[in-house]
Amino acid sequence: MTTTDDPAWLRALAHEVRLFDRSSTAERVADVLRSRITEGELPPGSRLSEEQLVSVLSVSRNTLREAFRLLTHEGLLVHQMHRGVFVPELAADDLVDLYRLRCMIECDVVRSLEGNLDMARLRPLHDDVAAGESAAQRGDWVAVGTANMRFHQHLVELAGSRRMNEVTARLLAELRLAFHAVASAQRLHEPYVNRNRGLLGLLVTGEVERAAKELEEYLHDSRAELLDAVRSRQP
């Protein structure tokens, strides 16, 4: 079992909390905690200390518990009687569902860009690809995974749909839990550094349908590897 006692994790959280005022709601606290899961800083098995987080976030226990409830509803936290709140392991069936939804959303977004793509809107994707390549050169494979998550979030944001953005943020946060099942982060993320570059290149040249088909294969391959890893860890 891991805990939230890592000072680096708490320092990052304390920095984020300064970005919102004291009137912020449980939804904003949930956003902050969700982002820590998406960034890979809270692996499955992590116990979230209510006392610690109330102090770091400067919120009431009721606000924090409501944030816990929201994230539990999303499948990002679980409450264990007499033990506390934990980040859960992701089951194989959950992973299949996640990828089914990802494929439906992301591929539909790409196809919707046909004849309707302003190149300036691709700037965040260029930045994400560059960040992933830079992290790969440093050998920081956790950061590569984070850049990849951001690439897919920004891809969906091209649709201009608030609801799709919110759903995708939740899907990607839950998906990040499966990354921890893979023994080698490099093996998991390295192939997608070049694949992200290739996918972006297709969007830049306006080859939308080809990009959608490439994305379908991309997600299929990613799902297969993660499923193998998750199933190998289940009893």
C-alpha positions, 0 to 999 in steps of 0.5 A: 500500500502507498500513501500520500506522504510524499512531500513532492506530491503534497507540494504540488497539491499545495501549489494548485490550491493557491490557484483557486479561492476559498469559495471553491466548491467540492467539484474544484477540489475533485478536479485537483485530485483528479489531475493528480491521478491523471498525472500519475502521481497517485497510483492504485493502492494510494490511501488519501488521508482526510486530515492531511488533505484538509490541511493542504487544501484548506477546505472543510472536511465536508467539502473534501468528503463531497469531493471524495464522493464525486470521485468515487462515483467516477470510479477514481476512488473507493471507500473501504470500511474502517480503512479509509479512501483509496485509489483503486485497481482497474479491472480488465472489464473496466479497461474494455469499457474505457477504450470502447468509449475512447474510440467512439469519442476520439475517432468521431472528433477526428472525423468531424474535423473534415473541412473544418480545421483551423491549423491554429487550433492544433497548437496544443497538440504540437506542444504535447507532442514536443513535450512527449519527445523531450521527456522521452529523450530525458528517459522520463517515461512517466512524463511521456505518459502525462504528455500523451494524456494531454495530447488526447485531451486536447484532441477531444477539445477540438470538438468544442464540446464542454460535455465531451471534454469533461467525460474525456478528462474522467476517462483518461484519469481512470485509464491512468490507473491501468498504466501502473500495471505495466512493468516497464513505463518505457515499453508502454509509452515509447511507441506512442511518441512517434505515433502521436507525431504521425497522427498530428502530421495527418491532421496538419495535412488534412488527411482526416479519415486516414487519421481516424483509421490510424487512431482506431489502430492506435487505441486497439494496440494500446488496449491490447497491451494494457489488457495483458498487463492488467489480466496478468496481475489479477488472481 
